Amino acid sequence: MKKTGSSFRTVFAHIVLILLSFMCLFFFYVLIINATRSHADLQKGFSALPGKNFLENLKNVANDGSFPMFRGILNSIVVSGCSAVLCTYFSSLTAYGLYAYEFKARKAAFTFIMAILVMPTQVTAMGFLRLVTKMGLYDSLLPLIIPSIASPAVFYFMYSYLQSSLPLSLVEAARIDGSGEFHTFNRIVIPIMKPAIAVQAIFTFVGSWNNYFVPALIIQSKNKMTVPILIATLRGADYMNFDMGKIYMMITVAIVPIIIVYLLLSKYIIAGVTLGGVKE
Amino acid sequence: MKKKSINYGKWGYLFILPFFIIYFIFSLIPLVDTVRYSFFEYFRSGIKEIGPNFIGMENYISLLKSDMFKYGANTLILWLIGFVPQIVIALVLAAWFTDARLKIRGKQFFKVVIYLPNLIMASAFALLFFTMFSTNGPVNSILMSLGWIKAPIDFMGSVFGTRSLIGFMNFLMWFGNTTIMLMAAVMGISMDVFEASDLDGCNSIQRFFYITLPLIRPILSYTLITSIIGGLQMFDVPQILTNGQGNPDRTSMTLIMFLNSHLKSKNYGMAGALSVYLFIVSGILCFFVYRMTNDNDPDGSKKAAKKRAKEERRRLRG
């Protein structure tokens, strides 16, 4: 009796899981199918099979001067890549500074960072916009990169990781061997933190790649736009007169790079989601 | 012996310095500036710049009379439509994934798939939904060819349709993340507890409500608060889906979209005051997160239990 109950539950669970997975994948499936079809095909209605216009659509996207998608992808890669590197390096440095050294302001500094852990950046957006304009950095990529040095959430993740995997005796041993403090950090601590850095680099990269609010305020000229701004401009343009095949292809090139990276690294990413969670 | 007295403290300061300098320049100065201008009349009409003239609390008062509360309510409704199914589904999935008696095949595959939408660019996802659910888009075309509907549905023409689409997108983007968080919490529960409940003849529903749920309460409340903060920041999806208009009739306009429109029109005084309101709300939420990440008693349950025990004792004595 108990056995049939549990096997019924197993079947039910699978059905629900398959339905949810279908919901998650369906939209991307339609997106990719539609990106391979021509405008005329798309007008005729939906078809589950791919068309032959993949390269044609891709070429149209690449040659579109008013929506420089590939330039946008390049800008996005520069911004996200630099942010990921700066953010993980300086967050590790800050975490190590607070973890390994005793000093007067230590407790206060830690409390401060924890207090602003989840403070939304939007609330200071107005002052940020004015500051950036005064500094002459309006319409440049720098204000999208440099602030990532101070990321409280990444700091907290790094700090928790150090607590669990860096014994202070190791730092002492390095000192006795005559290693300088910076040298110790770069040569001993960073290699130990590699798994944490990798996970956070991915999350920072993706977060920055998808970020829309701040870049949309700062960036003005077409050749500096990142992908989300281009997507927004596309939405704002006189949309219905466009080649729909091209539109689907633009969305595809905006999200497929992340999907590929995700599928390659999914194991680490999923393991990383929970690492920075609440302390038990 | 002498070597030990070297003071390494200065290295600590040096290492945390970059973080604090950058935070000071790019967050604290802007915050002070934002608060300062919230007390000024300062906007642009046409090409003429008006102000800054000090006007005290007037921006705050006129915001209270504006549609701010309506947009706050919109944000709350949109968040709820996404959050309620998200937490229910995530709880059920977390219980299933961690249930040893259920033999779920391809667990890793399902985890990878349900987490996928979380990484998708919200703005591109919203544009995709806009094209797919438009009157001549693929969804209508599929429904019509299946014969389920006769005429295309104008999803984005109705309040219900637009709000459901936004809520549905938020649900899709976040339920995988929540599932994985809750799963980690369930797996943190000692196996002994589950085994003991098995021996006592607990069925899976009893086990879920009487063991799993109470034991993951800290993570549940953490998820709730961080999700509220995320909901407060809701912007990309409704902004792109409705092209910044919050259509129909501004029923899907969120607070950050409201802020964005003030920033775009360079109404710095109003944008400042609105930011201060948002700052106060986020500050309160930040305080809860701070308590949860730093206390041993994250959701106050122990404190409540202690208080209850005290009252009990008092009652017995009296």
Interface residues (C-beta under 8 A of the other chain):
Chain A: S6 R9 T10 A13 H14 V16 L17 L20 S21 M23 C24 L25 F27 F28 V30 L31 N34 Q43 G45 F46 F90 S91 L93 T94 Y96 G97 L98 A100 Y101 E102 F103 K104 A105 R106 A109 I113 M114 A115 I116 L117 V118 M119 P120 T121 Q122 V123 T124 A125 M126 G127 F128 L129 R130 L131 P143 I146 P147 I149 A150 F155 Y156 E181 F185 V206 W209 N210 Y212 F213 A216 L217 V227 P228 I231 A232 L234 R235 G236 M244 I247 Y248 I251 A254 I255 I258 I259 Y262 L263 S266 K267 I269 I270 V273 T274 G277 V278 K279 E280
Chain B: Y8 G9 K10 W11 G12 Y13 L14 F15 I16 P18 F19 F20 I22 Y23 I25 F26 S27 I29 P30 L31 V32 D33 T34 Y37 I89 V92 L93 W96 R101 L102 K103 I104 R105 Q108 F110 K111 V112 V113 I114 Y115 L116 P117 L119 I120 M121 A122 S123 A124 F125 A126 L127 L128 F129 F130 T131 M132 N136 P138 S141 I142 S145 L172 F175 G176 N177 I180 M181 M183 A184 G188 S204 P218 I219 Y222 T226 I229 L232 Q233 F235 D236 Q239 I240 N243 G244 I256 L259 N260 L263 K264 Y268 A271 G272 S275 V276 L278 F279 S282 G283 L285 C286 F287 V289 Y290 M292 T293 N294 P298
